[in-house]
Amino acid sequence: MRVLLEVQGIVNRFGSQVVHNGIDLQVYEGEIFGIIGGSGAGKSVLLRTILGLRKPDAGSVRFLGRELGSLSAAELHALKASYGVTFQEGALFSSLNVCQNVQLPMLEHLQLSARALDQLALLRVQLVGLPVEAALKYPAQLSGGMIKRAALARALALDPLLLFLDEPTSGLDPISASAFDELLIYLQHELKLTVVMITHDLDTIFRTCSRVGVIVDGRMISDTLAAIVNNPNPWIKSYFQGERARRRGIVHGA
Amino acid sequence: MYLTARRDADQLAVTLSGEWRALRFADIEAELGAVELTSLQRIDIAAGEAQFDLTGAWMLRDFLDRARAAGATVQFQGPEPSTLALVERCRTGEITAHTHSIQWLDPERAVEGLGRRAVRGAQDIAGGVSFLGRVGVAFMRAYPRLQWRPVSVARHVYDTGVTAVPIVALIAFLISVILAYMGAQQLHKFGADIFVVDLVTVGVLRELGVLLTAIIVAGRSGSAFAAELGAMELNEEIDALSAIGVDPIEALVLPRLVGLVIALPLLTLLADVIGLVGGGLLCHALMDMPLVQYLHRAQGAIASTTFWVGVVKAPVFAVLIAMSGCYCGMSVRGSSRELGRLTTLAVVQSIFFVILVDAVFAVLFMELDI
């Protein structure tokens, strides 16, 4: 399997506080990789570092074997067409409707006719399971679940190889969250996507992820899902075998 | 090369190859457009070697639709690409949403727009009056019980008043310079140079000191109020306050209102002082008038009411500015564009109201013979 994303020795400091102390991780093509960690463990900071929104204090991020730091501005711009991102609160542009939100990356990176632009945007809207009427609605008119789906539609606008999702199911009711999980699996299968997902939702992790990386004490422990639940690290142990996990009846091998 | 087409009478054999990806849209579209579709009976497609993402599959489907519309039947040699099936599955129901077409002048829409505008105008006025009422009620409820929120008020006096001192002082000085220069030039023709002092002192104290200060403050603080409250509204902070049981008008609007009512008269006082000093310096520099003579003449020119006529307007202007800013800020709904629109509106509206009310004051004072 091809390594799509490789992160080596990332160090991030805020003043004297060290958030990441040498994070290594590899994401293989075609997998759904879950990133978990306690609040304040630096999951979102890691995502921002990988996306190039934050310059790490040390370490490197390689995307398809090319290091982010060594790319010229034009190359970086082109690279951004090959990954899609959804942010925690959706980050939809509030002055544009859903359709225009999806079209924005297309307008930036592709040369499309007006007809193709409309049809391709609506195709994405339908792909993520939104009704056609939702395409002309503004973000303020959408429910939480619809915002997450619209954000996913925008992330898929350029048919990315790699999809980053920041807490895609947070704030959704269990039924919507589980529908989102199924959508993600469906899309990942149909479009042969590679997904990197920050999540706290145990159900989502067990339903979708093939491998999981846990940020503990500024480092990352990554393993297959089956192996990570039996990891002896105390934080991981309490995460997967704690009361909430037990009550859901999803503890493996406990 | 994304496709090779071989035409044989009314039959076409197409072999697709390469990566049909979104980023190659223009190239693929050009190659597809070059395929001649007229009087075709049948198309055979071999797609086994090509790879499709969703956009690529859409382009293929679009091409096939055109071929079918031209009367050809389509036959796949080997399996159909799976992404093509995905596109078919998504596109249930026809789509008619032209998000990018421009609507040129359409009389029906124009009339509709006019109606909407009128209704919105009426709603704005009603909203403004009701906001005024809510602020009044909050004021009557909070202040007899002495719920001053002094920390908050002090913060707004600082933000709107103290930090505005340098710019207000500079503008007041420059205005007195302009007045003195113009006056010296024009009045010299009549040999009435001494009346420059009257012009500067009366002009600054009665009108320009308070008016320009109010306009600066409207630009600085009116916009700040609107942007602050608008961002809070977008972030649901105002709803959060209501939910906690704090009246947002009492917690957010009243301190700004009171803060500005304190700050604007003080700034006006500053502008008056700087204006008079600037006028004196200019008279000295331009006409070699000793400062003592300037002071003496100024005492003659200014009646005891001259100063109060100017300063009394400041609290009124402060109320207008604070109300416009806060009302616009709290009317923000939904999008960042609204925030920009209403912040602009807050400034324009408060400057308009300040000048309008100043005109009313001018007429009033003339009628009262002050």
Interface residues (C-beta under 8 A of the other chain):
Chain A: A81 F93 S94 S95 N97 C99 Q100 Q103 M106 H109 L110 Q111 L112 S113 A114 A116 L117 D118 Q119 L120 A121 L122 L123 R124 Q126 L127 V132 A135 L136 Y138 P139 A140 Q141 L156 L158 D159 E190 L191
Chain B: R21 A22 L23 F25 A26 E29 D53 L54 T55 G56 W58 M59 D62 S82 T83 L86 V87 C90 R91 T92 G93 I95 A97 H98 T99 H100 S101 L234 R333 G334 S335 S336 R337 E338
